[in-house]
Amino acid sequence: MESAVKEETRTNITSEETIDLCRQVAEGFKERSAKYDREGAFPVENFSDLKEAGLLGIMVPKEYGGLGADFLTYTRSIEQIGKADASTGLTFNMHNITVGSLAELDREIQSIGGTRGRVMTQFRHWMYEQSIQERKLFASAVSEPGIGAHFSKLKTTYRRVDGGFVINGLKWFVSMAGYADYYVVAARNEDSPPEDPSLSYLVVEKENPGIKIDHVWDTLGMRSTMSDTMHLTDCFVPTERLFLGSEGMVLYKITREPHWLIGGFTGVYLGICTATFEFMVDYLKSKKIPGSDSPMSSDLRIQQRVGEMQIQLEAARTVAYHAAQLVMEKRGSVEANAAIHRAKYMCGELGPWLASLAIRTCGGTTIAKRFPLERYYRDSRCGGLMPATSDECLMYVGKAALGFDVTKTSETYW
């Protein structure tokens, strides 16, 4: 496809135009979704379209050639992509967990002087260049067997050596494993105490000889994310690939500003909810009541049920957008952090309920794979498992409501 946004117009693109761009690009994903899902294959064509449209830099500031999306614009944009193809939405979010979080720190980086500021600026420029000019994909490698994304418990370690670092460990649920160009690996300094781990992000190239991928991903839903297992054995990472040139900043950052690990999932699962509802409405308008020429949509009981579902969907959308707005206005505050967890819980739990009820409402025919409802149901079932899990979201929101300081590591689930 031709590039949807010309370089000279990027500095003038509005939030609504960015969201519409994502919607337009994602239109082509819909016809491929069933095939990718059935085969459990990575959506290569979808990512070719995302790259061609310049969307790998959706969060990168406009002065560097990106689209400069803020967190609300990003949430609404990833909703459009998740609505068209959930696996593409989730994996695209993995890229933006790293690139987007870096772009969000742009002003802070510019205000830091000296050697540290210079190192941070060089890393930022490199990552922007890789995303925009080189169209490279970044993946997040955090979760580990038996640990999940609980950062304070991670076992993957690194040690300093001449010219850089050496990583050893095991990661799983690494979305885009074998397809991403770079993996942002969370690891602890092997000399740090267990009770106070010094966690850092190190960027490992796809071609690193110390990486081995086990292609074992065969799951209920999100089948095209290729979230496989990664072995890291004596992986050398040069000094300049330490994320922002800073050691020990990961746990501190995530505890105080968890929205990047959580908020993107909210948009994806909100997109699935929207797709589910829209399919149901179209189906009910065209499907006849058995033994009648009237559409199912004319049944008063159907109308009542659709009304209930629409109210729940719009409530979740309002909460999700409000949380994203709070991140922009009060980033890192207890209010914003609690709102992000609340939105993640609502969208993660709404999806399975909505899809299940849609199948019951539309009838047994819609469990057939020629319809997307059964895929929406399977994909949405995964929402409550993504970090933060639904139970962790409830705990976080409850603690915040009870007055606990959830910006402290000791009061979080990490």
Protein Blocks (a to p, Z undefined) as FASTA:
>chain_A
ZZfbdfklmmmpcfklmmmmmmmmmmmmmmmmmmmmmnopacfklmmmmmmnopmmmmgc
fklopaopafklmmmmmmmmmmmomklmmmmmmmmmmmmmmmmmmmmmmmpgcjklmmmm
mmmmmmmmmmmmnopacdddfbdghkljafklpcbdcdddehiacdddddehiehihkam
bdcdddddfkbcfklccdddddddfklmkbccddfbccfbhmlnopacdddehiacdfkl
gghhighklmmmmmmmmmlmmmmmmmmmmmmmmmmmmmmmmmmmmpccehiabdfklpmk
lmmmmmmmmmmmmmmmmmmmmmmmmmmmmgoiaklmmmmmmmmmmmmmmmmmmmmmmmmm
nopklmpfkbmklmmmmmmmmmmmpccdfklmmmmmmmmmnopafkbfklmmZZ
